[in-house]
Amino acid sequence: MTMQVELVSPERILFSGEADMVQARTIGGGDIAFLTGHTPFIGALAIDQVIIRLSDGSIETAAVHGGFVSVNDNRVKILSDLAELKDQIDAARARRAADAAATAVRVGEDAEAEAALARASARLKVLGETA
C-alpha cells in the first residue's frame, strides 16, 4: 500500500505521486519518517532535505526551506515557501552561497547570514555534498 505525496510551493506543485515513505526534519522534533497508515500529524519543517521513496523504489529528494508537513489518511502534504527538487539545484551556485554565508557568519553578521548558510547547506546535502 502506498501514500499520496504532494510537495507544494506558492508557485507550483513540485512533486505529486505515490510513495512508500517520506522522511523530513521537523523543528523541535528531529527527523521523522512517514509510512502508510501513519497517525495524523502536523509539524513545522526545518531547513533541510526531504526524502521521498517512490513506489517503484526510486528516490526523490528536495531541499525545503521551512514550511509545514501534514499527514492524514495516507496523504502527505509538504508546504514550503521555497523548495527545490534535486535536479533543480545549481551546485556551483549553492557552493558559492554556502561559502559567502559561512564567511558572513564568521565575521559576526546577523541571523540572516545563518539562515542563508542553512539554506545553502540543505541544497548541498540534497546533492550529496557538505557545506
Secondary structure as a PSIPRED ss2 file (coil, helix, strand):
# PSIPRED VFORMAT (PSIPRED V4.0)

   1 M C   1.000  0.000  0.000
   2 T C   1.000  0.000  0.000
   3 M E   0.000  0.000  1.000
   4 Q E   0.000  0.000  1.000
   5 V E   0.000  0.000  1.000
   6 E E   0.000  0.000  1.000
   7 L E   0.000  0.000  1.000
   8 V E   0.000  0.000  1.000
   9 S C   1.000  0.000  0.000
  10 P C   1.000  0.000  0.000
  11 E C   1.000  0.000  0.000
  12 R C   1.000  0.000  0.000
  13 I E   0.000  0.000  1.000
  14 L E   0.000  0.000  1.000
  15 F E   0.000  0.000  1.000
  16 S E   0.000  0.000  1.000
  17 G E   0.000  0.000  1.000
  18 E E   0.000  0.000  1.000
  19 A E   0.000  0.000  1.000
  20 D E   0.000  0.000  1.000
  21 M E   0.000  0.000  1.000
  22 V E   0.000  0.000  1.000
  23 Q E   0.000  0.000  1.000
  24 A E   0.000  0.000  1.000
  25 R E   0.000  0.000  1.000
  26 T E   0.000  0.000  1.000
  27 I C   1.000  0.000  0.000
  28 G C   1.000  0.000  0.000
  29 G C   1.000  0.000  0.000
  30 G E   0.000  0.000  1.000
  31 D E   0.000  0.000  1.000
  32 I E   0.000  0.000  1.000
  33 A E   0.000  0.000  1.000
  34 F E   0.000  0.000  1.000
  35 L E   0.000  0.000  1.000
  36 T C   1.000  0.000  0.000
  37 G C   1.000  0.000  0.000
  38 H C   1.000  0.000  0.000
  39 T C   1.000  0.000  0.000
  40 P C   1.000  0.000  0.000
  41 F E   0.000  0.000  1.000
  42 I E   0.000  0.000  1.000
  43 G E   0.000  0.000  1.000
  44 A E   0.000  0.000  1.000
  45 L E   0.000  0.000  1.000
  46 A E   0.000  0.000  1.000
  47 I E   0.000  0.000  1.000
  48 D E   0.000  0.000  1.000
  49 Q E   0.000  0.000  1.000
  50 V E   0.000  0.000  1.000
  51 I E   0.000  0.000  1.000
  52 I E   0.000  0.000  1.000
  53 R E   0.000  0.000  1.000
  54 L E   0.000  0.000  1.000
  55 S C   1.000  0.000  0.000
  56 D C   1.000  0.000  0.000
  57 G C   1.000  0.000  0.000
  58 S C   1.000  0.000  0.000
  59 I E   0.000  0.000  1.000
  60 E E   0.000  0.000  1.000
  61 T E   0.000  0.000  1.000
  62 A E   0.000  0.000  1.000
  63 A E   0.000  0.000  1.000
  64 V E   0.000  0.000  1.000
  65 H E   0.000  0.000  1.000
  66 G E   0.000  0.000  1.000
  67 G E   0.000  0.000  1.000
  68 F E   0.000  0.000  1.000
  69 V E   0.000  0.000  1.000
  70 S E   0.000  0.000  1.000
  71 V E   0.000  0.000  1.000
  72 N E   0.000  0.000  1.000
  73 D C   1.000  0.000  0.000
  74 N C   1.000  0.000  0.000
  75 R E   0.000  0.000  1.000
  76 V E   0.000  0.000  1.000
  77 K E   0.000  0.000  1.000
  78 I E   0.000  0.000  1.000
  79 L E   0.000  0.000  1.000
  80 S C   1.000  0.000  0.000
  81 D C   1.000  0.000  0.000
  82 L C   1.000  0.000  0.000
  83 A E   0.000  0.000  1.000
  84 E E   0.000  0.000  1.000
  85 L E   0.000  0.000  1.000
  86 K H   0.000  1.000  0.000
  87 D H   0.000  1.000  0.000
  88 Q H   0.000  1.000  0.000
  89 I C   1.000  0.000  0.000
  90 D C   1.000  0.000  0.000
  91 A H   0.000  1.000  0.000
  92 A H   0.000  1.000  0.000
  93 R H   0.000  1.000  0.000
  94 A H   0.000  1.000  0.000
  95 R H   0.000  1.000  0.000
  96 R H   0.000  1.000  0.000
  97 A H   0.000  1.000  0.000
  98 A H   0.000  1.000  0.000
  99 D H   0.000  1.000  0.000
 100 A H   0.000  1.000  0.000
 101 A H   0.000  1.000  0.000
 102 A H   0.000  1.000  0.000
 103 T H   0.000  1.000  0.000
 104 A H   0.000  1.000  0.000
 105 V H   0.000  1.000  0.000
 106 R H   0.000  1.000  0.000
 107 V C   1.000  0.000  0.000
 108 G C   1.000  0.000  0.000
 109 E C   1.000  0.000  0.000
 110 D C   1.000  0.000  0.000
 111 A H   0.000  1.000  0.000
 112 E H   0.000  1.000  0.000
 113 A H   0.000  1.000  0.000
 114 E H   0.000  1.000  0.000
 115 A H   0.000  1.000  0.000
 116 A H   0.000  1.000  0.000
 117 L H   0.000  1.000  0.000
 118 A H   0.000  1.000  0.000
 119 R H   0.000  1.000  0.000
 120 A H   0.000  1.000  0.000
 121 S H   0.000  1.000  0.000
 122 A H   0.000  1.000  0.000
 123 R H   0.000  1.000  0.000
 124 L H   0.000  1.000  0.000
 125 K H   0.000  1.000  0.000
 126 V H   0.000  1.000  0.000
 127 L C   1.000  0.000  0.000
 128 G C   1.000  0.000  0.000
 129 E C   1.000  0.000  0.000
 130 T C   1.000  0.000  0.000
 131 A C   1.000  0.000  0.000
